[in-house]
Structure formats: structure tokens, C-alpha cells
Amino acid sequence: MVRTQIYLTEKERAALLNLARQTGKKQSELIRQAIDDFIGKFQPRDRRAALEQAWGIWKDRDDLPDFEALRREFDRFPYSRSDNDS
């Protein structure tokens, strides 16, 4: 590891100290975790891994509409383009 100094506001420092007390983790560990999470948001993700992770997330949900019925309803109406769409 490389030692790095950062400047925090008083509010950030107090919140970090409080979070460290609550979690039992060191402040440096929390900072590294936050940096890793932030960097991860901007790293290109492996598409296959993302798809595998998302597989089945809607399975057995009862709060979603009946998509097959919605599709049948939409298919009843032919698509028509207006003159403004061309």
C-alpha cells in the first residue's frame, strides 16, 4: 500500500469517525472501500458477468404487470407513422 494524505471537512471527518465506531472498521479501511466503490462505477464491466448476476431478478415477483397481456394489447393496434415522423 501507498501512504496518501487527504483533507476532509470537519463534517466529513465527524461522519467518518462515527461510521468507523458503528462498523468497528478503521477509518482508512472505510476510505479505501469508498474509493474502490467509486472507481468501480467507472470501470468497464464484463458484460457476461453483469448478465449472469442479473439473471432471474424478476423471477417470482408478483408486483409486476402481466407483460404477455400487455404485449397482446399493444399488438391489437397497428403501428402508424404520422407525416411528422418521416
Distance bins in CASP14 RR format, pairs under 12 A and 6 or more apart:
PFRMAT RR
TARGET T0000
AUTHOR 0000-0000-0000
RMODE 2
METHOD distances of the structure
MODEL  1
1 28 0 0 0 0 1 0 0 0 0 0 0
1 29 0 0 0 0 0 1 0 0 0 0 0
1 31 0 0 0 0 0 1 0 0 0 0 0
1 32 0 0 0 0 1 0 0 0 0 0 0
2 28 0 0 0 0 0 1 0 0 0 0 0
2 32 0 0 0 0 0 1 0 0 0 0 0
3 28 0 0 0 0 1 0 0 0 0 0 0
4 28 0 0 0 0 1 0 0 0 0 0 0
4 31 0 0 0 0 1 0 0 0 0 0 0
4 32 0 0 0 0 1 0 0 0 0 0 0
4 35 0 0 0 0 1 0 0 0 0 0 0
5 28 0 0 0 0 0 1 0 0 0 0 0
5 31 0 0 0 0 0 1 0 0 0 0 0
6 12 0 0 0 0 1 0 0 0 0 0 0
6 13 0 0 0 0 0 1 0 0 0 0 0
6 16 0 0 0 0 0 1 0 0 0 0 0
6 27 0 0 0 0 0 1 0 0 0 0 0
6 28 0 0 0 0 0 1 0 0 0 0 0
6 31 1 0 0 1 0 0 0 0 0 0 0
6 32 0 0 0 0 0 1 0 0 0 0 0
6 34 0 0 0 0 0 1 0 0 0 0 0
6 35 0 0 0 0 1 0 0 0 0 0 0
7 13 0 0 0 0 1 0 0 0 0 0 0
8 14 0 0 0 0 1 0 0 0 0 0 0
8 15 0 0 0 0 1 0 0 0 0 0 0
8 16 1 0 0 1 0 0 0 0 0 0 0
8 17 0 0 0 0 1 0 0 0 0 0 0
8 27 0 0 0 0 1 0 0 0 0 0 0
8 30 0 0 0 0 0 1 0 0 0 0 0
8 31 0 0 0 0 1 0 0 0 0 0 0
8 34 0 0 0 0 0 1 0 0 0 0 0
9 15 0 0 0 0 1 0 0 0 0 0 0
9 16 0 0 0 0 0 1 0 0 0 0 0
10 16 0 0 0 0 0 1 0 0 0 0 0
10 17 0 0 0 0 0 1 0 0 0 0 0
11 17 0 0 0 0 0 1 0 0 0 0 0
11 18 0 0 0 0 0 1 0 0 0 0 0
12 18 0 0 0 0 0 1 0 0 0 0 0
12 19 0 0 0 0 0 1 0 0 0 0 0
12 27 0 0 0 0 0 1 0 0 0 0 0
12 30 0 0 0 0 0 1 0 0 0 0 0
12 31 0 0 0 0 0 1 0 0 0 0 0
12 34 0 0 0 0 0 1 0 0 0 0 0
13 19 0 0 0 0 0 1 0 0 0 0 0
13 20 0 0 0 0 0 1 0 0 0 0 0
13 27 0 0 0 0 1 0 0 0 0 0 0
13 30 0 0 0 0 0 1 0 0 0 0 0
13 31 0 0 0 0 0 1 0 0 0 0 0
14 20 0 0 0 0 0 1 0 0 0 0 0
14 21 0 0 0 0 0 1 0 0 0 0 0
14 27 0 0 0 0 0 1 0 0 0 0 0
15 21 0 0 0 0 0 1 0 0 0 0 0
15 22 0 0 0 0 0 1 0 0 0 0 0
15 27 0 0 0 0 0 1 0 0 0 0 0
15 30 0 0 0 0 0 1 0 0 0 0 0
15 31 0 0 0 0 0 1 0 0 0 0 0
15 34 0 0 0 0 0 1 0 0 0 0 0
16 22 0 0 0 0 0 1 0 0 0 0 0
16 23 0 0 0 0 0 1 0 0 0 0 0
16 25 0 0 0 0 0 1 0 0 0 0 0
16 26 0 0 0 0 0 1 0 0 0 0 0
16 27 1 0 1 0 0 0 0 0 0 0 0
16 28 0 0 0 0 1 0 0 0 0 0 0
16 29 0 0 0 0 0 1 0 0 0 0 0
16 30 1 0 0 1 0 0 0 0 0 0 0
16 31 1 0 0 1 0 0 0 0 0 0 0
16 33 0 0 0 0 0 1 0 0 0 0 0
16 34 0 0 0 0 1 0 0 0 0 0 0
17 23 0 0 0 0 0 1 0 0 0 0 0
17 24 0 0 0 0 0 1 0 0 0 0 0
17 25 0 0 0 0 0 1 0 0 0 0 0
17 26 0 0 0 0 0 1 0 0 0 0 0
17 27 1 0 0 1 0 0 0 0 0 0 0
17 30 0 0 0 0 1 0 0 0 0 0 0
17 31 0 0 0 0 0 1 0 0 0 0 0
18 24 0 0 0 0 0 1 0 0 0 0 0
18 25 0 0 0 0 0 1 0 0 0 0 0
18 27 0 0 0 0 0 1 0 0 0 0 0
18 30 0 0 0 0 0 1 0 0 0 0 0
19 25 1 0 0 1 0 0 0 0 0 0 0
19 26 0 0 0 0 0 1 0 0 0 0 0
19 27 0 0 0 0 1 0 0 0 0 0 0
19 29 0 0 0 0 0 1 0 0 0 0 0
19 30 1 0 1 0 0 0 0 0 0 0 0
19 31 0 0 0 0 0 1 0 0 0 0 0
19 33 0 0 0 0 0 1 0 0 0 0 0
19 34 0 0 0 0 1 0 0 0 0 0 0
20 26 1 0 0 1 0 0 0 0 0 0 0
20 27 1 0 1 0 0 0 0 0 0 0 0
20 28 0 0 0 0 1 0 0 0 0 0 0
20 29 0 0 0 0 1 0 0 0 0 0 0
20 30 1 0 0 1 0 0 0 0 0 0 0
20 31 0 0 0 0 1 0 0 0 0 0 0
20 33 0 0 0 0 0 1 0 0 0 0 0
20 34 0 0 0 0 0 1 0 0 0 0 0
21 27 0 0 0 0 1 0 0 0 0 0 0
21 30 0 0 0 0 0 1 0 0 0 0 0
22 30 0 0 0 0 0 1 0 0 0 0 0
23 29 0 0 0 0 1 0 0 0 0 0 0
23 30 1 0 0 1 0 0 0 0 0 0 0
23 33 0 0 0 0 1 0 0 0 0 0 0
24 30 0 0 0 0 1 0 0 0 0 0 0
25 31 0 0 0 0 0 1 0 0 0 0 0
25 32 0 0 0 0 1 0 0 0 0 0 0
25 33 0 0 0 0 1 0 0 0 0 0 0
25 34 0 0 0 0 0 1 0 0 0 0 0
26 32 0 0 0 0 1 0 0 0 0 0 0
26 33 0 0 0 0 0 1 0 0 0 0 0
27 33 0 0 0 0 0 1 0 0 0 0 0
27 34 0 0 0 0 0 1 0 0 0 0 0
28 34 0 0 0 0 0 1 0 0 0 0 0
28 35 0 0 0 0 0 1 0 0 0 0 0
29 35 0 0 0 0 0 1 0 0 0 0 0
29 36 0 0 0 0 0 1 0 0 0 0 0
30 36 0 0 0 0 0 1 0 0 0 0 0
30 37 0 0 0 0 0 1 0 0 0 0 0
31 37 0 0 0 0 0 1 0 0 0 0 0
31 38 0 0 0 0 0 1 0 0 0 0 0
32 38 0 0 0 0 0 1 0 0 0 0 0
32 39 0 0 0 0 0 1 0 0 0 0 0
33 39 0 0 0 0 0 1 0 0 0 0 0
33 40 0 0 0 0 0 1 0 0 0 0 0
34 40 0 0 0 0 0 1 0 0 0 0 0
34 41 0 0 0 0 0 1 0 0 0 0 0
35 41 0 0 0 0 0 1 0 0 0 0 0
35 42 0 0 0 0 0 1 0 0 0 0 0
36 42 0 0 0 0 0 1 0 0 0 0 0
36 43 0 0 0 0 0 1 0 0 0 0 0
37 43 0 0 0 0 0 1 0 0 0 0 0
43 49 0 0 0 0 0 1 0 0 0 0 0
43 50 0 0 0 0 0 1 0 0 0 0 0
44 50 0 0 0 0 0 1 0 0 0 0 0
45 51 0 0 0 0 1 0 0 0 0 0 0
45 52 0 0 0 0 0 1 0 0 0 0 0
45 53 0 0 0 0 1 0 0 0 0 0 0
45 54 0 0 0 0 0 1 0 0 0 0 0
46 52 0 0 0 0 1 0 0 0 0 0 0
46 53 0 0 0 0 1 0 0 0 0 0 0
47 53 0 0 0 0 0 1 0 0 0 0 0
47 54 0 0 0 0 0 1 0 0 0 0 0
48 54 0 0 0 0 0 1 0 0 0 0 0
48 55 0 0 0 0 0 1 0 0 0 0 0
49 55 0 0 0 0 0 1 0 0 0 0 0
50 57 0 0 0 0 0 1 0 0 0 0 0
51 57 0 0 0 0 0 1 0 0 0 0 0
57 64 0 0 0 0 0 1 0 0 0 0 0
58 64 1 0 0 1 0 0 0 0 0 0 0
58 65 0 0 0 0 0 1 0 0 0 0 0
58 67 0 0 0 0 1 0 0 0 0 0 0
61 67 0 0 0 0 0 1 0 0 0 0 0
64 70 0 0 0 0 0 1 0 0 0 0 0
65 71 0 0 0 0 0 1 0 0 0 0 0
65 73 0 0 0 0 0 1 0 0 0 0 0
66 72 0 0 0 0 1 0 0 0 0 0 0
66 73 0 0 0 0 1 0 0 0 0 0 0
67 73 0 0 0 0 0 1 0 0 0 0 0
67 74 0 0 0 0 0 1 0 0 0 0 0
68 74 0 0 0 0 0 1 0 0 0 0 0
68 75 0 0 0 0 0 1 0 0 0 0 0
69 75 0 0 0 0 0 1 0 0 0 0 0
69 76 0 0 0 0 0 1 0 0 0 0 0
70 76 0 0 0 0 0 1 0 0 0 0 0
71 77 0 0 0 0 0 1 0 0 0 0 0
79 85 0 0 0 0 0 1 0 0 0 0 0
END
